[in-house]
Amino acid sequence: MRVMILDDDPWISDLLKQLVLSIRPVAQVDCFIDVASALDAWQPSTYQLVMADWNLPDAPGVNLLQKIREKDQDTPLIMITGRADRDSVLAVKSLRISAFFTKPFQVSRVVQCLEELLPLDAPPRSTTVSTEDLMSYLNGLSAGELDLPLLASVKDKLQLGYGGAPMDLRELANDWQFDPALCAHLIAAANGAAYHGLGQPCTNLSSALTRLGGLTSVNLAISQALRQTNTHPDGMLMTLIQVHLDGAERLAERVVLLAQQCGLDPAPLQSAALLHRMGELCVLYQTQKWENQGNSVEEETLTHAIRDFAAPFAVRLKARWGLPMVLRELIGAIYALPPMQVRREQVVMRLAAAMNNGEPEADVERLQRLAGLA
């Protein structure tokens, strides 16, 4: 079974893909960002469902649906758009649209619609145990396959939202502020072309939630939870993940206190502290996915994997998510100050790390003087 998604917002496109896979796990989902490429890919009987946005870079998404209906009267078509006016709904009525959803949409309603429209999956093929060793597996991963593990408590609550349970964004945000994965994803989405506009770079969770809006924020968070439905770290991996999460949280607490003492906005510094272990967390998450293929890892091998892949994975994630340069510089300052043009915020990051790491008192005092806290 194949499903076509046409949407130029990569975050919404991925959300729709995850919703399809959540109910039809072996479906092939093809995502396109413009009408021309979608038209090139579509042929009669190729897709069992087509979902399209209206406003796209090259042409209205409704053009794709019109072309499909000229040759195919049966394939279900879904319009997902920011347009909510009566004229837009009437404009596609003649195309016998199966559903019309206005962004931001309720995930549970879309899932219910997909359940009704999608044919059942073919029986899943038996899984093959991977014989690739961990280091080769990690080395072969593309940037698009890299991710960070969600906190188990956060993932559990989001799965309730997927089922239609009411979600209190304020309560959720209290949990999300300690989850590096969700903070990174929502900050990245808020800096995307669909939401950024001409505003300042978004550097913290609170401003990301404001820019995205409550329902969109919850939807994008649910998308990440769906990605990790079958990934449950335990044993050594869970212990190591918690060690790095605790380290990130301790640094975030320290840097907020120092920023307040210096009269600086603590929000971007807190985000940088929370994300500074993203490389290590990424390696551990990818190792869990490798274990899910029937493998097991020794502690020594995992230590080597973290040593070799944490830094390059962090670089690739920052680039793929388009994290603002100010956040990247703050994260870098945790490990070393730049040789020139050092900002006070960077000094505070380095000072917080030095204090938490128990570095020599003379180094801490020097950093305190640079920060204006002597």
C-alpha positions as CSV (number, residue, x, y, z in Angstrom):
1,M,0.0,0.0,0.0
2,R,1.3,3.5,-0.9
3,V,0.2,6.9,0.4
4,M,1.1,10.2,-1.2
5,I,1.6,13.4,1.0
6,L,2.0,16.8,-0.6
7,D,3.0,19.5,1.8
8,D,5.9,22.0,1.8
9,D,6.1,22.1,5.6
10,P,8.4,19.2,6.5
11,W,7.2,19.1,10.0
12,I,3.5,18.7,9.1
13,S,4.5,16.3,6.3
14,D,6.3,14.1,8.8
15,L,3.4,14.2,11.2
16,L,1.0,13.0,8.6
17,K,3.5,10.3,7.6
18,Q,3.7,9.1,11.2
19,L,-0.1,9.1,11.6
20,V,-0.3,6.8,8.5
21,L,2.4,4.5,9.8
22,S,0.8,4.4,13.3
23,I,-2.2,2.5,11.9
24,R,-0.6,0.9,8.7
25,P,3.0,0.2,9.8
26,V,4.1,-1.4,6.5
27,A,2.7,1.2,4.2
28,Q,5.0,3.1,1.9
29,V,4.6,6.8,2.4
30,D,6.0,9.2,-0.2
31,C,6.3,12.9,0.7
32,F,6.5,15.7,-1.9
33,I,7.0,19.5,-1.4
34,D,5.6,20.8,-4.8
35,V,2.9,19.9,-7.2
36,A,5.2,19.2,-10.1
37,S,7.1,16.4,-8.4
38,A,3.9,14.9,-7.0
39,L,2.3,14.9,-10.5
40,D,5.4,13.2,-11.9
41,A,5.1,10.4,-9.4
42,W,1.4,9.8,-9.6
43,Q,0.0,7.2,-11.9
44,P,-3.4,5.5,-11.9
45,S,-3.6,2.8,-9.2
46,T,-0.2,3.8,-7.8
47,Y,-1.5,5.3,-4.5
48,Q,-4.3,4.2,-2.3
49,L,-4.6,7.6,-0.6
50,V,-3.5,11.2,-1.5
51,M,-3.2,14.0,1.1
52,A,-2.5,17.5,-0.2
53,D,-2.0,21.0,1.2
54,W,-3.5,23.9,-0.7
55,N,-0.8,26.5,-0.7
56,L,2.5,25.3,-2.2
57,P,5.5,27.0,-3.8
58,D,4.7,26.2,-7.5
59,A,1.0,25.8,-7.7
60,P,-2.2,25.2,-5.5
61,G,-2.3,21.6,-4.2
62,V,-5.9,21.4,-5.5
63,N,-4.3,21.2,-9.0
64,L,-2.9,17.8,-8.2
65,L,-6.3,16.6,-7.0
66,Q,-8.0,17.8,-10.2
67,K,-5.4,16.0,-12.3
68,I,-6.0,12.8,-10.4
69,R,-9.8,13.0,-10.7
70,E,-9.5,13.4,-14.5
71,K,-8.3,9.8,-14.6
72,D,-9.2,8.3,-11.3
73,Q,-12.6,8.6,-9.6
74,D,-12.0,6.2,-6.7
75,T,-8.8,7.0,-4.9
76,P,-9.6,8.8,-1.6
77,L,-8.4,12.4,-1.5
78,I,-7.8,14.5,1.6
79,M,-7.3,18.2,1.6
80,I,-5.3,19.5,4.6
81,T,-4.9,23.3,4.6
82,G,-4.9,26.5,6.5
83,R,-7.9,27.7,4.6
84,A,-11.1,27.5,6.6
85,D,-13.5,29.6,4.5
86,R,-16.7,28.3,2.9
87,D,-15.6,29.2,-0.6
88,S,-12.5,27.0,-0.3
89,V,-14.6,24.0,0.8
90,L,-17.0,24.6,-2.1
91,A,-14.2,24.9,-4.6
92,V,-13.1,21.3,-4.0
93,K,-16.6,19.8,-3.6
94,S,-16.8,18.6,-7.2
95,L,-13.6,16.6,-6.7
96,R,-15.4,14.3,-4.2
97,I,-12.9,15.0,-1.4
98,S,-13.1,12.3,1.3
99,A,-12.1,14.8,4.0
100,F,-11.2,18.4,4.5
101,F,-9.0,19.3,7.5
102,T,-8.1,22.8,8.6
103,K,-4.6,23.4,10.1
104,P,-4.0,23.0,13.0
105,F,-6.0,19.8,13.0
106,Q,-7.0,17.4,15.8
107,V,-4.7,14.3,15.4
108,S,-7.4,11.9,16.6
109,R,-9.8,13.1,13.9
110,V,-7.3,12.6,11.2
111,V,-6.4,9.1,12.6
112,Q,-10.1,8.1,12.6
113,C,-10.4,9.3,9.0
114,L,-7.4,7.3,7.9
115,E,-8.7,4.2,9.6
116,E,-11.8,4.4,7.5
117,L,-10.1,5.2,4.2
118,L,-7.0,3.1,4.1
119,P,-7.1,-0.6,3.1
120,L,-5.7,-3.1,5.5
121,D,-2.0,-3.8,5.4
122,A,-0.5,-6.9,3.9
123,P,0.8,-9.3,6.5
124,P,4.1,-8.1,7.8
125,R,7.2,-9.9,6.6
126,S,9.3,-11.7,9.2
127,T,12.0,-9.4,10.6
128,T,15.6,-10.3,9.8
129,V,18.2,-10.1,12.6
130,S,20.9,-7.6,11.6
131,T,24.4,-9.1,11.4
132,E,26.0,-5.6,11.1
133,D,28.2,-4.7,14.1
134,L,27.3,-1.5,16.0
135,M,30.1,0.7,14.8
136,S,29.3,-0.1,11.1
137,Y,25.7,0.5,11.7
138,L,26.3,3.9,13.3
139,N,28.7,4.8,10.5
140,G,26.1,4.1,7.9
141,L,23.4,6.2,9.3
142,S,22.2,9.3,7.3
143,A,21.5,12.6,9.0
144,G,17.8,12.0,8.5
145,E,17.9,8.9,10.6
146,L,19.5,10.5,13.6
147,D,17.3,11.5,16.6
148,L,17.2,11.8,20.3
149,P,15.2,9.7,22.8
150,L,12.1,11.2,24.3
151,L,11.6,10.9,28.1
152,A,9.4,7.9,28.8
153,S,6.9,10.0,30.9
154,V,6.6,12.5,28.1
155,K,6.1,9.9,25.4
156,D,3.4,8.2,27.5
157,K,1.4,11.4,27.9
158,L,1.7,12.2,24.2
159,Q,0.4,8.7,23.3
160,L,-2.8,9.6,25.3
161,G,-3.2,12.7,23.2
162,Y,-2.9,10.6,20.0
163,G,-5.9,8.6,21.3
164,G,-7.9,11.8,21.7
165,A,-7.5,12.5,25.4
166,P,-7.6,16.3,26.2
167,M,-4.1,17.8,26.5
168,D,-3.2,20.7,28.8
169,L,-0.4,22.5,27.1
170,R,0.8,24.3,30.2
171,E,1.1,21.0,32.0
172,L,2.8,19.4,29.1
173,A,5.3,22.3,28.7
174,N,6.4,21.8,32.3
175,D,7.6,18.3,31.3
176,W,8.9,19.3,27.9
177,Q,11.3,21.8,29.3
178,F,13.5,18.9,30.6
179,D,13.3,16.9,27.4
180,P,16.2,17.7,25.0
181,A,14.5,15.8,22.1
182,L,11.3,17.8,22.2
183,C,13.0,21.1,22.9
184,A,15.3,20.6,19.9
185,H,12.4,19.5,17.6
186,L,10.1,22.4,18.5
187,I,12.8,25.0,18.4
188,A,13.8,23.7,15.0
189,A,10.2,23.7,13.7
190,A,9.6,27.3,15.0
191,N,12.7,28.4,13.0
192,G,11.4,26.7,9.9
193,A,10.2,28.7,6.9
194,A,6.5,28.0,7.6
195,Y,6.7,29.7,11.0
196,H,9.7,31.9,11.2
197,G,8.7,34.7,8.9
198,L,10.8,37.8,9.5
199,G,11.1,37.4,13.3
200,Q,14.1,36.8,15.4
201,P,15.6,33.3,15.7
202,C,13.7,31.2,18.2
203,T,16.1,30.0,20.9
204,N,14.0,28.5,23.6
205,L,11.0,26.3,24.2
206,S,8.7,29.0,25.5
207,S,9.1,31.2,22.4
208,A,8.8,28.1,20.2
209,L,5.4,27.2,21.7
210,T,4.2,30.8,21.3
211,R,5.3,30.9,17.6
212,L,3.9,27.4,16.7
213,G,0.7,27.7,18.7
214,G,-0.7,25.2,21.2
215,L,-2.3,22.7,18.9
216,T,0.5,22.6,16.4
217,S,3.0,22.2,19.2
218,V,1.1,19.2,20.6
219,N,0.7,17.7,17.1
220,L,4.4,17.9,16.3
221,A,5.2,16.4,19.7
222,I,2.9,13.5,19.1
223,S,4.7,13.0,15.8
224,Q,7.9,12.4,17.6
225,A,6.3,10.1,20.1
226,L,4.9,8.0,17.2
227,R,8.4,7.7,15.7
228,Q,9.6,6.1,19.0
229,T,6.6,3.9,19.8
230,N,8.6,0.7,19.5
231,T,11.8,2.0,21.1
232,H,12.1,1.3,24.8
233,P,15.6,1.6,26.2
234,D,16.3,-0.5,29.3
235,G,19.2,-1.8,31.4
236,M,22.6,-0.2,30.6
237,L,21.2,2.0,27.9
238,M,18.5,3.5,30.1
239,T,21.0,4.1,32.9
240,L,23.4,5.9,30.5
241,I,20.6,8.0,29.0
242,Q,19.5,9.0,32.5
243,V,23.1,10.0,33.4
244,H,23.3,12.3,30.4
245,L,19.8,13.7,31.0
246,D,20.7,14.4,34.6
247,G,24.0,16.1,33.6
248,A,22.1,18.4,31.1
249,E,19.5,19.3,33.7
250,R,22.1,20.1,36.3
251,L,23.9,22.4,33.9
252,A,20.7,24.1,32.9
253,E,19.9,24.8,36.5
254,R,23.3,26.2,37.2
255,V,23.4,28.4,34.1
256,V,20.0,29.9,34.8
257,L,21.2,31.0,38.3
258,L,24.3,32.5,36.8
259,A,22.4,34.3,34.0
260,Q,20.1,35.8,36.6
261,Q,23.0,37.1,38.6
262,C,24.5,38.6,35.5
263,G,21.2,40.2,34.4
264,L,21.1,38.1,31.2
265,D,18.1,36.4,29.6
266,P,18.4,32.8,30.9
267,A,16.1,31.2,28.3
268,P,18.6,30.6,25.4
269,L,21.3,29.6,27.9
270,Q,19.0,27.0,29.5
271,S,18.2,25.6,26.0
272,A,21.9,25.3,25.2
273,A,22.6,23.5,28.4
274,L,19.8,21.1,27.9
275,L,21.0,20.3,24.3
276,H,24.8,20.0,25.0
277,R,24.6,16.2,25.4
278,M,22.7,15.7,22.2
279,G,25.5,13.7,20.6
280,E,25.8,11.2,23.4
281,L,22.0,10.9,23.6
282,C,21.8,10.3,19.9
283,V,24.4,7.5,20.0
284,L,22.4,5.8,22.8
285,Y,19.1,6.1,21.0
286,Q,20.5,4.7,17.7
287,T,22.1,1.9,19.7
288,Q,18.7,1.0,21.1
289,K,17.3,0.9,17.6
290,W,20.2,-1.5,16.6
291,E,19.4,-3.7,19.6
292,N,15.8,-3.8,18.5
293,Q,17.0,-5.6,15.4
294,G,18.1,-8.6,17.6
295,N,21.6,-7.4,18.7
296,S,23.2,-6.8,22.0
297,V,26.0,-4.5,23.0
298,E,28.9,-4.7,25.4
299,E,29.7,-1.8,27.7
300,E,33.2,-1.3,26.2
301,T,31.8,-1.2,22.6
302,L,29.2,1.3,23.7
303,T,31.9,3.5,25.3
304,H,33.9,3.5,22.1
305,A,30.8,4.3,20.1
306,I,30.0,7.4,22.2
307,R,33.6,8.5,22.0
308,D,33.7,8.2,18.2
309,F,30.2,9.3,17.1
310,A,28.9,11.7,19.8
311,A,30.6,14.8,18.3
312,P,29.9,14.2,14.6
313,F,26.3,13.2,15.3
314,A,25.8,16.4,17.3
315,V,27.1,18.5,14.4
316,R,24.9,16.7,11.9
317,L,21.8,17.1,14.1
318,K,22.4,20.9,14.6
319,A,22.8,21.3,10.8
320,R,19.7,19.2,9.9
321,W,17.5,20.9,12.4
322,G,18.8,24.3,11.5
323,L,19.4,25.3,15.1
324,P,20.1,29.1,15.3
325,M,23.8,30.0,15.4
326,V,23.4,31.7,18.7
327,L,22.4,28.3,20.3
328,R,25.3,26.5,18.5
329,E,27.7,29.1,19.9
330,L,26.4,28.8,23.4
331,I,26.7,25.0,23.2
332,G,30.2,25.2,22.0
333,A,31.2,27.6,24.8
334,I,30.3,24.9,27.3
335,Y,33.5,23.1,26.2
336,A,35.7,26.0,25.2
337,L,35.5,29.7,24.7
338,P,36.2,31.1,21.2
339,P,39.6,32.7,20.8
340,M,38.1,36.1,19.7
341,Q,34.9,38.1,20.3
342,V,33.7,36.3,23.3
343,R,30.2,37.3,24.5
344,R,29.3,37.4,28.1
345,E,26.7,34.7,27.6
346,Q,29.4,32.4,26.3
347,V,31.5,33.1,29.4
348,V,28.5,32.2,31.6
349,M,28.1,28.9,29.8
350,R,31.8,28.0,30.2
351,L,31.7,29.1,33.9
352,A,28.6,26.9,34.6
353,A,30.3,23.9,33.1
354,A,33.6,24.6,35.0
355,M,31.7,24.8,38.3
356,N,29.7,21.6,37.6
357,N,32.8,19.7,36.4
358,G,34.8,20.6,39.5
359,E,37.5,22.3,37.5
360,P,40.5,24.0,39.2
361,E,39.5,26.9,41.5
362,A,41.8,29.3,39.7
363,D,40.1,28.6,36.4
364,V,36.7,29.1,37.9
365,E,37.7,32.4,39.5
366,R,39.1,33.7,36.1
367,L,35.8,32.9,34.5
368,Q,33.9,34.6,37.2
369,R,35.9,37.7,36.6
370,L,35.3,37.5,32.9
371,A,31.6,37.2,33.6
372,G,31.6,40.2,36.0
373,L,30.8,38.1,39.0
374,A,34.1,38.4,40.9
